[in-house]
């Protein structure tokens, strides 16, 4: 693969790198993976893109902040540019994406792998969501897998299922005298689909005309610049100084969990190229006291450290540390130092996870996957039980501040439920994670206030299936 020069900054004018104005053309020009788009596995994955301009537009929109950095890093390391597309397969370039298994960030690191890769995680900060740190760790990991397998496709599969499984399957095939390429290995269902999804995306990028889609122009230049900071910085201050919305600050700096950066680092921020220089000048003129502000809270009757820490979204241990408390005792009218502005932070961090409906999904299956109730999905998304879900329909999920109750073992198919003494429509609905209106509708109840022991009610989960 060719070596490439870094981006050259001349005042506020940025010279495009890699010889193209459109970042999609850079990917096309530098793509070297050999594959046959006629393979059945790739053909299945391609169906989602066929005539799906909406999906292509979403890729461009989500990738505009981060994709240049991924492409630049892969080419600077002399690694395949195709790796820059993995975050779309993993998370659709959503740094706040959270899988039911607990994977997080655009690269979807699980906690154990993040620890192995040295990604820091604490109350203030999660390196899995840090664009710079997570990308560096992901590419280091992929590079180490390539050195073990000498095959980039196996390295990519290792990123999904782990190196031990790939090495075990390769060894098994060698002992049987079989081929050891990706397509010849017996892999878990999810892993067997993982690489084809990436290759399908690559195929559509290279030949969009064959799939009746068009990739919007994506400028081949950096979207952000790394700004060094001298100490902890209040992110609302960053928004005020830069002129950005607080949402825009978090979109580029999603690694920070709280209202300020981690007091122990990392000591950098990402800001859009167009305002980075102006921000840096202003930042350098400010004192550390101006960069981060804390509020004072006067303890009221009935307050406890637990209630105050919950109110201000701070751990009880950290609240004690900040205030030099040796025990849990606090007194009425005592003054405590607390984080500022928890409400705007909670509103922002409680942004929903986005799920796009696939064939075979039901509200029940989506709720089960995320550990929430069907009734929650209906309220959050203003859904009607009289309508079917649609393929690619967006479902908002708010699990971050929701504590699911103890899970009940419930048959996911339609079932009948014999009413017991003390039951009400409301209690039964809560038991099965549906709404009372659904039960009334399914059973054509004229008077939902009157049900009796032994009465059999239908619970029709199939009514919620995708059309």
Buried (B, 14 or more C-beta within 10 A) or exposed (E): EEEBEEBEEEEEEBEBBBEBEBBBBBBBEBBEBEBEBEBEBBBEBBEBBBEBBEBBBBBBEBBBBBBBBBBBBBBBBEBBBBBBBBBBBBBBBBBBBBBEEEBBBBBBBBBEBBEEBEBBBEEBBBBBBBBBBBBBBBBEBBBBBBEBBEBBBBBBBBBBBBBEBBBEBBEEBEEEEEEBEBBEBEBEEEBBBBBBBBBBBBBBBBEBEEBEBEBEEBEBBBBBBBBEBEEBBBBBBBBEBBEBEBEBBBBBBBBBBBBBBBEEEBBBBBBBBEBBBEBBEEBEEEEEEEBBBBEEBEBEEEBEBEEBBEEBBBEBEBBBEBBEBEEEEBEEEBEBEBBBBBEEBBEBBEEBBBBEBBEEBBBBBBBBEBBBBBBBBBEBBEBEBEEEBEEBBEBEBBBEEBEEEEEEEBEEEEEEBEBEEEBEBEEBBBEBBBBBBBBBBBBEBEEBEEBEEEBEBEBBBEBBBBE
